[in-house]
Amino acid sequence: MVQYKTLIFLLTIGMSAAFESTLPLALRQVEETPHPNQNYLYEMCFPNLSNVSLVRSSAGKRLEIMANSPFPCERSNYIIYACLANGTSPIDFLAEQECICPSSLWELEAACTDCYLAHGYQNSTREESDAAISSLSHAECTATPVQPFTNFFSSLNPTEALTTPDAVLGTDKFPNQTAVSS
């Protein structure tokens, strides 16, 4: 789950057309954020979405891109976005659980981790990511849900996204390559 902050950021602000107009100007700009390493990982592991502007593209267009993407990071985001509870009652959370748990989300998250690690991500190891995925799948899929899936993640303030330290990169085994087969 190395990309969970990006995931939650996209889910909470990037995919909501209504919310986009309330974003700080810095987040709506096409220009890169002050995180060149994170931007690079995003370009490598979310190649279709990285070419789509929040400003120039509707949430529906981005959702369509993720739905049809061969890239695991984009597909995992699609599954979560498509499954998110649109209410606040336990029945909504159960529907969310019934959508997420039997899906390929967990395998896609592992493959997304592989993408990040192949491109030099060093903020966590494969083992740490596997443990996080296992913990999250257990928390979401074994209990009767009493909260939305996104509550399993720490909240991310949009301003904080611009001020947190950049990702640490080591050697990129596949520089500038986004091929799923890599």
ZAVEX-517435 format. One line per field, with one value per residue (C-alpha): z, x, y; residue in three letters. Coordinates in steps of 0.5 Angstrom, whole numbers. Each point is the difference from the previous one (the first is absolute). Example, Ala and Ser with C-alpha at 12.3 -4.5 7.8 and 13.67 -1.06 7.14 Angstrom:
2
pz	c(16, -2);
px	c(25, 2);
py	c(-9, 7);
residu	c(ala, ser);
END
This chain:
182
pz	c(0, -2, -4, 5, 2, -8, 0, 5, -2, -7, 3, 5, -5, -7, -2, 3, -5, 5, 4, -5, 0, 7, 0, 1, -6, 1, -1, -6, -4, -5, 2, 4, 8, 4, 0, -6, 2, 2, -7, -3, 3, -2, -7, 0, 4, -2, -7, -3, 6, 0, -7, 2, 3, 6, -3, -7, 1, 4, 5, -4, -5, 5, 2, -7, -1, 7, -2, -6, 2, 0, 5, 7, 4, -4, 0, 7, 1, -5, 5, 6, -3, -3, 6, 5, 4, -2, 7, 7, 3, 1, -6, -4, 3, -1, -8, 0, 4, -5, -6, 2, 4, -6, -5, -3, 5, 4, -6, -3, 6, 0, -7, 1, 5, -5, -4, 5, 2, -7, -1, 6, 6, 7, 5, 1, -2, -3, 7, 3, -6, 0, 8, -1, -6, 4, 6, -4, -3, 6, 4, -6, -2, 6, 5, -1, -3, 5, -4, -7, -3, -1, 8, 0, -2, 3, -2, -5, 0, -7, 2, 4, -7, -2, 6, 2, -2, -7, -1, 0, -6, -1, -7, -5, -3, -6, -1, -3, -2, 2, -4, 5, -2, 3);
px	c(0, 6, -5, -6, 1, 0, -6, -4, 2, -3, -6, -2, 2, 2, -6, -5, -2, -4, 6, 5, -2, 1, 7, 6, 3, 6, -3, -4, 6, 3, 7, 3, 0, 7, 1, 3, 1, -7, -2, 5, -3, -7, 2, 3, -6, -6, 2, -7, -2, 7, -2, -7, -1, -4, -2, -2, -3, -6, -1, -3, 5, 5, -4, -1, 8, 1, -6, 4, 7, 5, 4, -1, 0, -5, -4, 0, -2, -6, -2, 0, -3, -6, -1, 0, -6, -4, -4, 2, -4, 2, -4, 4, 7, -3, -1, 7, 3, -3, 2, 8, 1, -1, 3, 7, 2, 5, 4, 0, 2, 6, 2, -1, 5, 5, -1, 2, 6, 3, 0, 4, -5, 4, -5, -2, 1, -4, 0, -3, -5, -2, -1, -4, -5, -1, -2, -4, -4, -1, -3, -4, -2, -1, -4, -7, 1, -1, 4, 1, 7, 3, 0, 5, 5, 3, -4, 4, 0, 0, 5, 4, 1, 4, 5, 1, 7, 1, 1, 7, 2, 6, 2, -6, 1, -5, 2, -6, -4, -7, -1, -4, 5, 6);
py	c(0, 5, 4, 1, 7, 1, -4, 3, 7, -2, -3, 6, 6, -2, -4, 4, 5, 4, 1, 2, 7, 0, -2, 5, 3, -4, -7, 2, 2, -4, 2, -5, 0, 1, -8, -2, -7, -1, 3, -5, -6, 3, 1, -7, -4, 4, 2, 1, 4, 4, 3, 2, 7, 1, 6, -2, -7, -2, -5, -4, 0, -2, -5, -3, 0, -4, -5, -2, 1, -6, 3, -3, 7, 3, -6, -1, 7, -1, -6, 4, 6, -4, -4, 6, 1, 6, 0, 0, -6, -7, -3, 5, -3, -7, 1, 3, -6, -4, 3, 1, -7, -5, 5, 0, 6, -3, -4, 7, 4, -5, 1, 7, 0, -4, 6, 5, -5, -1, 7, 1, 2, -1, 3, -7, -8, -5, -3, 6, 1, -7, 0, 7, -4, -6, 4, 5, -6, -4, 7, 1, -7, -4, 4, 3, 7, 6, 5, 2, -3, 7, 0, -5, 5, 6, 6, 4, 8, 3, 5, -5, -4, 6, 1, -8, -2, -3, -7, -3, -4, -4, -4, 0, -7, 2, 8, 3, -6, -1, -7, -5, -6, 4);
residu	c(met, val, gln, tyr, lys, thr, leu, ile, phe, leu, leu, thr, ile, gly, met, ser, ala, ala, phe, glu, ser, thr, leu, pro, leu, ala, leu, arg, gln, val, glu, glu, thr, pro, his, pro, asn, gln, asn, tyr, leu, tyr, glu, met, cys, phe, pro, asn, leu, ser, asn, val, ser, leu, val, arg, ser, ser, ala, gly, lys, arg, leu, glu, ile, met, ala, asn, ser, pro, phe, pro, cys, glu, arg, ser, asn, tyr, ile, ile, tyr, ala, cys, leu, ala, asn, gly, thr, ser, pro, ile, asp, phe, leu, ala, glu, gln, glu, cys, ile, cys, pro, ser, ser, leu, trp, glu, leu, glu, ala, ala, cys, thr, asp, cys, tyr, leu, ala, his, gly, tyr, gln, asn, ser, thr, arg, glu, glu, ser, asp, ala, ala, ile, ser, ser, leu, ser, his, ala, glu, cys, thr, ala, thr, pro, val, gln, pro, phe, thr, asn, phe, phe, ser, ser, leu, asn, pro, thr, glu, ala, leu, thr, thr, pro, asp, ala, val, leu, gly, thr, asp, lys, phe, pro, asn, gln, thr, ala, val, ser, ser);
END
